[in-house]
Amino acid sequence: MAIDNPGSPNIQAGLAAYPVYATFGTTVGVDQRFNRLEIAGGATFDRTVYQNSTLSDGTIASNADRAFNQYGGVARVSYDLTPGVKPFVEVEGDSRFHDQFLDNSGFARNSTGAYAKAGTSFEFSRLLTGEISLGYLARDYVDPRLDRLAGLLTASSLTWTATPLTTAKFYSTTSIDEVIVPGVSGVLTHTYTVEVDHDFRRWLTAIGKFIYGTYDYQGDGRFDKTYTLEGDLIYKLTRDFWIKGTLQRNILDSNIPLASSVSTVAMLGVRVQN
């Protein structure tokens, strides 16, 4: 669950509170090994839904035009080149179908997208493990007024086990995200995260994160940069019941006048698992 960044062009005027959205999904797949060669494929489903907006005058505004289902398929071919090094090629295609065919501004935002990337996964002495890849992604929209959205894809997930109690991580993602700005196809998003986890005790863990993101709104020239500094403290009362506190500082730097913003977020939550 999350909210749009303050200052985002998706934020409606006169909001009493930011609406919450959630994305959830599943993947079903198979894989087959042929000696060192491995072939894997899967079908994916994701659902994104938005809470209605409450305006400062007490009225309710629907966000049903922002809800959508995404159906896709993904395939990967990889090869065990050497112990710990496994190059791969991966392709994916998907279709997005919105709950409303036309959004509130009259644009048809159903779309089809695809990406192709190549990279490698690796494991060196169990201290440094991860995956890194480079590729290209694109998305075409049903509405002819919305241009194709495309760009460079970078993806990585690296983990360094510095000590038995301390782990450092770096991961990056690329995505094409939805917008509701008239005439704008979408936003090409790149996110880079550095994270350090440290266990003070078996039951007490601290996590520090720095997140840098870029948001390229293809269609109107807007370009945003975001910086997030976050600290988490996790207290494990039992194996199945955790308490988590989060303090977060967010900075949005936009090339659009008066769109930049700064915010501080404090959260307290619980995690129950079985």
N, C-alpha and C positions, 0 to 999 in steps of 0.2 A: 504494500500500500504506500502511496506517496501523494504529493500535490505538485502542481506546476510551480516552477521557480517564480518568486515574486519578480515582476518586471517582464515576464514572458508575454508575448503578443496573444497567447491563448487566454490570458486572464480577462474576465469580463469586467466592465466598469460597474462600480457601485456594489461590489461584493461585501457582504457582512463577514464571510469566512471563506477560505479557499476550499473548493470542493476536492474530495479525496477520490483517487482512482486506484484500481487494482488490476493486475494482469496475472493470469494463471493459465496453465496448460499442461500438455502431456506429450510424450513421444513414445511411439511403439516401433521397434526395429528388430533387425536380424543382422548377424555378421557371420562370415565364413572365412576360415583360414586355409590357404593353400601353401603349406610350408612357411616361407617368410612373407608371403603376400597375404594381406587381409583386405576383404571387401565387406563394407557395412552399408546398410541402407535403413531408412526409417521414414515414418509418416508423423507429422507434427500437427498439433492443434493448440491454438492460443486464443484466449478470450480477454478483451480489455473492456472494462465497464467504468462509468463515471457516476459519482453522486450528483444529484441535482444541486444547483447553486442557490443559496439563500442571499437575497439582495438586502441592502441596508434599509430599504423601505418595507421589509417584511415579505415581499413577494418571492415566489419560487420560479426559477428559470430551469428548463429542462436541458440536460446535456446528452440526451439520447442520440443526437447526431454524431457524437464522438465515440460511441460504443461500436466495437467491431469484432468479428471473428476472423482469424487467420488460419488457413489450411495450407500445409506445405509438405514437401518431400525433400530429403537430404540423402546424399550418397558420398561415401569416402573410400578411397583406395590408398592403402599405406603399405610400406615395405620395411622390414627389419634390416636396415642396412648394416649396422653393427650393434653389439650389445649396448643399449641405452640410447641409440639414435634411430628414429623411425620417421622418415620423410612421408608426406602424404599430399594428396590432392583432394579437395572437397568441393562439391557443387550443391546448390540448393535453389529451389523455386517455390513460390508461395502465391496465394491470392488472398486479398483482404475484402471482406464484405461487411459494410456498415449496416447497423440496424435501420437507419434511414438512408434511402438511396441518395437523396439530396440533403446536404447539410443546411443549417439555418440561414446561410447566405446564398443558397441555390446552386452549390457546386456538387457534382457527383464525384465522390472521393473513393469509390471502389477502385482497386488497383491490382496489378500483378508485378511481382518483383523476383529478382534472382541475384545470386552472387557466385563467384568462383574464386577460390583461394588455394595457395600452395604454401606449405611450411613443413615444420618438423616438430615432433615431440622428442624429449630427451631426458635422460637421468644420469647424473654424474655423481657417483659415490654416495647416492641417496641424500646428499647435502643440497644439491641444486637440481630441481626437477621442473618440468613445465612444457609449454608449447608456444610456438611463435609462428605467425603466418602473415602473408600479404596477398591482397587480391583486389577485386573490383566488384562493385554492386550497383544495381540500377533498379528503378521502379517506374512503371508506366501507368497512367491514370485513365479511367473511362472518359472523364470530361476532357474534351479537346482543348479547353482553355488552360488546362494544367499541363505544363511541360514535363518531359521526362526528368527525373531526379537521379543523379548518378555521382559516383565519386570513388576515391581510393578506400579500400578496406584494410584496416590494421587490426590484428587480434593477437593477444598474448596472455599467458598465464604462467608466471614464474614464481617458484617457492624456494627460498633459501633457509635451511634449518641451521641457524647460526649456532645455537646451543640447544640442549634438550628442553630448555624452558623458553627460548626466544626464536620466533620465526618471522622472517621478512618476506613480503609478497609484493609482486608487481603484476598488474593486469590491465589490459586495455581492450576496449570494445568499440565497434562501429555499428551504427544503425541508421535507418531512415525512419523518422518518426512523423506522426500525424500532426497537422495543424488545422486551425479553423479560420485562418486569415484569408479573406477573399483574394483569389488570384495567385496565391502561394501554394506550390505543389506540396512541400513538406520541408523537413529540416534534416540535414545530414549532420549526425551527431558523432563526435569522437570523444571518448572518455578515457582518462589515464589515472590509475590509482596506485599509490604507494601505501602499504600497510605494514605495521609492525605489531605482533602479538607477543605478550609476555605473561607467563604464569607466575604470579607471586607465590601462590599456594595452589594445591590441587583444586581448591574451591574458589579461587579468586584470580581472574584474568583481566588484564588491561589491554586495550586495543587503540592504537593511534593511526589515523588515516589522513592522507592529503590527496585530494581529488582535483584534477584539472580537466575541464571540458570545453569543447568548441561546438558552436551551434550555427550552422550555415543555412539560413532560410533562403532556399533557392527560388527566386521569383520576385523578391523586392529589395535585394541588396543588404538585408540585415545580417550582421555577424556578431554573435555574443561569445564572450569567454566567461567561464565560471571557475571559481576557486572555493574549495570547501576544506575546512580543517575540522576534524572530528575526533573526539575522544570517547571511548566506551569503557565501562567497567561492568564486569559480569560476576555476579555472586551466585554460586551454585549451592543452593540450600540442600538439594538432594540430586541424585543422578537425573531425575525427571523434572525437576522444578528449579528454574533459574530466574533471577531478577537482573534486569539490564538497565543501566542508566546511560544516557547519551547526551553529550553537549556538542553542538555543531554551530560553526560560524560559516555563513555563506556570503559570497560576493559575486555579483553579476556585473560584468563590464560590457556594455553594449555600444556599438557605433551609432545607435539611434539616440538623439538628445532626450534626456529625462527618463530613459528606460533603465538605466543602471540602478542597482539596489544593493543593500546590505541587510542581512538578517541574522538573528541568533535563535537557535532552536534548542530547547531542553526537553528530553523525553524520558519517561520511566515506564518500563514494560516488563512483562513476565513471559517466560517460555515454558510450556508444558509439553513434554514428549513422553512417549510410551514405547 
